């Protein structure tokens, strides 16, 4: 996956995901380093997998999508 692929994926999923904050990790001051944690658990579904799942579904060709209801 190259830069163009990443930009395409970001554009594709933008309407469906929340921009989550970076949180400063607790070991930052204690160890003189910077640890940032991405709060992906704040996505609408509460899952860090939202970005990858949304991109996988949205990248499917129309002939590969099957819908149904019961």
PyMOL commands that set and color helices and strands:
alter all, ss='L'
color gray80, all
select helices_A, chain A and resi 3-16+27-31+40-42+50-58+62-64
alter helices_A, ss='H'
color red, helices_A
select strands_A, chain A and resi 22-24+36-38
alter strands_A, ss='S'
color yellow, strands_A
deselect
rebuild
show_as cartoon
